Amino acid sequence: MTALTARRVLEAAVATPADIPFDAILAGQTPMLFKGLVRDWPIVREGLESSQAARDYLRAHDNGGRVVGYSAGPEIRGRFFYDETRAAVNFKAERAPLETFLGRLEAVEDLNDAPAVYVGSADLDAYFPGLKAENDLGLGPEVYGDQPPMAGIWIGNRTVAAAHWDMSNNIAVCAAGRRRFTLFPPDQVGNLYPGPLEPTPGGQVVSMVDFENPDFDAHPGFRDALATAQVADMEPGDVLVYPALWWHQVEALEPFNILMNYWWNAAPGHADTPMNTLLHGLLSLRDRPEFEKQAWRAMFDYYVFGPADRAGAHLPEGARGPLGPMDAMTARRLRAQLLDRLNR
């Protein structure tokens, strides 16, 4: 359904991953799809040969660690979500050796009504030594900044990750099978009807809209969200890049699929997660009178969302404190001050 109602993600051709216009993608809030960019990767070549070859390639790099996997019966139609209560999820999670999940995938690969199985975001360095070195984007601090990316791998059959957002920018590589990403800009949060803050199916808040069968009576704003949606249909070797906080539903479309992804954020290492700020905002701001909330909006615009040096520019350098340039020491002091206030 989404492929028919959403426009295509902008496709662009580059010679190497280093030629990807990351600044334009992030600053312009423009996801881009690079077709066949890493089709020569060993893992992609194995997947193109067969799903069995791809699994054997993974086995050759598996260090035997226990990965986290998820499974559910065929009745969920691959959509890892909530049960009818919306207070619990419709699948089970377990930690087991990779071979446990590969065996399950092999056993049901030829079934039309297969149970859903996937391994989610297993750390490449921790569980697959050498795999990243053989299948590498060749990018460094010029893209990622001071903090290296979190590189993960997703392995499963026909599954659906309900629309959600991540705090980091993302490079997604379709290594085997096919994937469909349906993306929405961050300002569509209200039209996507986010679910509970906890529990969540995968660690992040998800949209409560069933994209395959949307209930426009319950979710009328979803029509407006669809007007902004972009779809990227990915084949082996394709690379998709999109900015942080973009909502995305991810559908794995073949009986066996592998996705590799690289999360990165240019924020300094001492920066706290903005989700903590949002949670505290629910506690401290949401239920205040409207006139107070508008006044606090002006405060945040001045201190937080405006130019970083504005609030302290008129003060002597020694008097600026956290209004001046933030470093690790200033961050520790500010964090201690916050903890002291929260514990009163």
C-alpha positions in Angstrom: 0.0 0.0 0.0 2.7 2.5 0.9 4.6 1.9 -2.3 1.5 3.1 -4.2 0.8 6.2 -2.2 4.3 7.5 -1.4 6.9 9.1 -3.7 10.2 7.4 -4.3 13.3 8.3 -2.3 15.7 10.3 -4.3 18.1 8.0 -6.1 21.7 9.2 -6.8 24.8 7.6 -8.4 28.2 7.8 -6.8 31.4 5.9 -7.4 32.2 5.0 -3.8 30.6 5.5 -0.3 33.0 8.3 0.3 31.3 10.2 -2.5 27.9 10.1 -0.8 26.8 13.8 -0.1 26.3 13.3 3.6 26.2 17.0 4.4 23.5 17.6 1.8 21.4 14.6 3.1 21.5 15.7 6.7 21.3 19.5 6.3 18.7 19.2 3.5 16.7 16.5 5.3 16.8 14.5 2.0 17.1 10.7 2.2 19.0 9.2 -0.7 19.2 5.7 -2.2 22.4 4.6 -3.9 21.6 1.6 -6.1 24.1 -1.2 -6.3 26.8 0.8 -4.6 28.3 -2.1 -2.6 27.2 -5.0 -4.9 30.8 -6.2 -4.9 30.8 -6.9 -1.1 31.5 -10.5 -0.3 28.4 -10.9 1.8 26.3 -9.4 -1.1 27.8 -11.8 -3.6 27.1 -14.8 -1.3 23.5 -13.7 -0.9 23.0 -13.3 -4.6 24.3 -16.9 -5.0 21.7 -18.3 -2.5 20.3 -17.8 0.9 22.2 -20.9 2.0 25.5 -19.4 0.8 24.7 -16.2 2.8 24.0 -18.2 5.9 27.2 -20.2 5.5 29.1 -16.9 5.1 27.6 -15.7 8.4 28.5 -19.0 10.1 32.1 -18.6 9.0 32.3 -15.2 10.8 30.2 -16.2 13.9 32.2 -16.2 17.1 29.6 -18.3 18.9 28.3 -15.5 21.1 24.6 -15.5 22.2 22.7 -13.0 20.1 19.2 -11.6 20.8 16.5 -13.0 18.5 12.8 -12.6 18.2 10.1 -15.0 17.1 6.3 -15.1 16.7 3.7 -17.3 15.0 2.5 -16.8 11.5 -0.7 -15.0 12.7 1.2 -11.7 13.3 2.0 -11.7 9.5 5.6 -10.7 10.3 4.6 -7.5 12.1 6.4 -7.3 15.4 4.0 -5.1 17.4 1.7 -5.2 20.5 -0.9 -7.7 21.5 -4.5 -6.7 21.8 -4.0 -5.0 25.2 -1.3 -2.7 23.8 0.4 -3.2 27.1 2.5 -6.2 26.0 4.2 -7.3 22.7 3.0 -10.0 20.3 6.4 -11.9 20.2 9.0 -13.4 22.4 12.7 -12.4 22.7 15.5 -14.7 23.7 19.3 -14.9 23.8 20.8 -17.9 22.0 23.7 -18.8 19.7 23.3 -17.5 16.1 23.0 -21.1 14.9 19.7 -21.5 16.8 18.1 -18.7 14.7 19.7 -19.7 11.4 18.4 -23.2 11.9 14.9 -22.0 12.4 15.1 -19.8 9.4 16.3 -22.7 7.2 13.5 -24.9 8.6 10.7 -22.6 7.5 12.2 -20.9 4.4 10.0 -22.8 2.0 6.7 -22.4 4.0 4.1 -20.0 2.7 2.8 -19.4 6.2 6.1 -19.3 8.1 6.5 -18.1 11.7 8.4 -14.8 11.9 12.1 -15.0 13.0 14.8 -12.4 13.1 18.0 -11.4 14.9 18.0 -7.7 15.5 20.9 -5.2 15.5 23.6 -7.7 16.6 26.8 -5.8 17.0 29.2 -6.6 14.1 32.4 -6.2 16.1 31.1 -8.2 19.1 29.6 -11.1 17.2 31.1 -11.3 13.7 34.8 -10.6 13.9 36.2 -9.9 10.5 32.9 -9.5 8.7 32.9 -5.7 8.8 36.5 -5.6 7.6 35.6 -7.6 4.5 32.4 -5.5 3.9 33.5 -2.0 4.8 32.2 1.4 3.7 35.7 2.9 4.2 34.4 6.0 6.0 36.0 7.7 8.9 35.9 10.8 11.1 35.2 13.0 8.1 31.7 11.5 8.1 31.2 10.1 11.6 33.0 12.7 13.7 34.8 11.7 16.8 32.6 8.8 17.7 32.8 5.7 15.5 29.4 4.4 14.3 27.4 1.6 15.9 27.5 -1.1 13.2 24.8 -3.8 13.4 23.3 -6.6 11.4 19.7 -7.7 11.0 18.9 -11.3 9.9 15.5 -12.8 9.4 12.6 -13.8 7.1 9.6 -11.8 6.1 9.2 -9.4 8.9 8.0 -5.8 9.5 9.5 -3.3 11.9 6.7 -0.9 12.7 7.4 2.8 11.9 9.7 4.3 14.5 12.5 6.9 14.8 16.2 6.6 15.9 18.3 9.2 17.5 21.1 8.7 15.1 21.7 9.2 11.4 21.6 5.9 9.5 23.4 4.2 6.6 21.4 1.0 5.8 22.9 -1.6 3.5 20.8 -4.3 1.9 23.2 -7.3 2.0 20.7 -10.1 1.1 17.1 -10.4 0.1 15.0 -7.2 -0.4 14.0 -4.4 2.0 11.4 -1.7 1.7 11.8 1.5 3.8 8.9 3.9 4.2 10.1 7.1 5.6 8.4 10.2 7.1 10.0 13.5 8.2 10.1 14.2 11.9 7.4 16.8 11.8 4.9 14.0 11.0 5.0 12.7 14.6 1.5 13.7 15.4 0.1 12.1 12.2 1.8 8.8 12.9 0.1 8.3 16.3 3.0 7.1 18.4 2.4 4.3 20.9 3.3 3.9 24.5 6.7 5.1 25.8 7.0 1.7 27.3 7.0 -1.2 26.6 8.1 -0.8 23.0 8.6 -3.6 20.5 12.2 -2.7 19.8 13.4 -0.1 22.2 11.8 2.9 20.4 8.3 4.3 20.3 6.4 3.0 17.2 3.5 4.2 15.2 0.2 2.6 16.1 -1.0 2.7 12.4 -1.2 -0.6 10.5 0.2 0.5 7.2 -1.3 -2.5 5.4 -4.7 -1.8 6.7 -4.9 1.8 8.1 -7.9 2.8 10.1 -8.5 6.3 9.0 -11.3 6.8 11.4 -9.0 6.2 14.3 -6.0 7.8 12.6 -7.3 10.4 10.3 -4.0 12.3 10.3 -2.2 9.4 8.6 -3.6 10.6 5.3 -1.5 13.8 5.7 1.5 11.7 6.8 1.2 9.6 3.5 1.4 12.9 1.5 4.9 13.3 2.9 6.0 9.7 2.8 9.0 8.4 0.8 9.6 4.8 -0.2 13.0 3.1 -0.9 12.8 -0.4 -2.3 16.2 -1.9 -1.8 17.9 -4.8 -3.5 21.2 -6.5 -2.6 24.1 -4.0 -2.7 21.8 -0.9 -2.3 22.7 1.7 0.3 20.1 4.1 1.9 21.1 7.1 3.9 18.7 9.1 5.9 18.9 11.6 8.8 18.2 11.1 12.5 14.6 11.3 13.8 13.1 10.3 10.5 10.3 7.8 11.0 10.8 4.6 9.1 8.9 1.4 8.7 11.1 -1.5 7.5 9.8 -4.5 5.7 11.9 -7.5 4.8 10.4 -9.0 1.7 12.1 -12.3 1.0 12.2 -15.7 2.9 15.8 -14.8 4.0 17.2 -11.2 4.4 20.2 -9.5 5.8 20.6 -5.8 6.5 23.7 -4.1 7.8 23.4 -0.6 9.2 25.7 2.1 10.7 24.3 4.6 13.2 26.2 7.7 13.8 25.7 11.2 15.3 27.9 14.2 15.2 27.0 15.2 18.8 30.0 15.5 21.1 30.6 12.5 23.4 29.6 14.4 26.6 26.1 15.3 25.2 23.3 13.6 27.0 20.4 11.9 25.2 17.6 14.4 24.3 15.1 11.7 25.2 15.9 12.3 28.9 15.0 16.0 28.3 11.7 15.0 26.7 10.8 12.7 29.6 11.6 15.4 32.1 9.6 17.8 30.0 6.6 15.6 30.5 7.2 15.8 34.2 8.0 19.5 34.5 6.2 21.3 31.6 3.4 19.4 30.0 0.7 20.1 32.6 1.5 23.8 33.3 -0.9 26.5 32.2 -0.7 27.3 28.5 0.7 30.8 29.1 3.5 29.3 31.1 4.3 26.7 28.4 4.5 29.4 25.8 6.9 31.4 28.0 9.1 28.3 28.5 9.0 27.8 24.7 10.7 31.2 24.4 13.2 30.2 27.1 14.1 27.0 25.2 14.4 28.9 21.9 16.8 31.3 23.6 19.0 28.9 25.6 18.8 25.7 23.6 17.5 26.0 20.0 19.1 29.3 19.1 22.8 29.9 18.3 24.9 28.0 20.9 26.9 31.1 21.9 24.1 33.6 22.1 23.0 33.1 25.8 26.6 33.7 27.1 27.9 36.2 24.6 27.3 39.2 26.7 28.8 37.7 29.9 32.5 37.7 30.9 34.2 34.5 29.9 34.7 33.4 33.5 31.1 33.9 34.3 29.5 31.9 31.5 29.6 28.4 33.1 27.3 26.1 31.0 26.4 29.0 28.8 29.8 29.0 27.4 31.4 26.2 25.3 30.5 22.8 26.6 33.3 20.3 27.3 33.5 17.1 29.3 34.2 18.8 32.6 31.4 21.4 32.2 29.0 18.5 31.3 29.9 16.6 34.4 29.3 19.6 36.6 26.0 20.3 34.9 24.9 16.6 35.2 25.8 16.7 38.9 23.7 19.8 39.4 20.8 18.2 37.6 21.0 15.0 39.7 21.1 17.1 42.9 17.9 18.9 41.8 16.1 15.8 40.7 16.9 14.1 44.1 15.6 16.8 46.3 
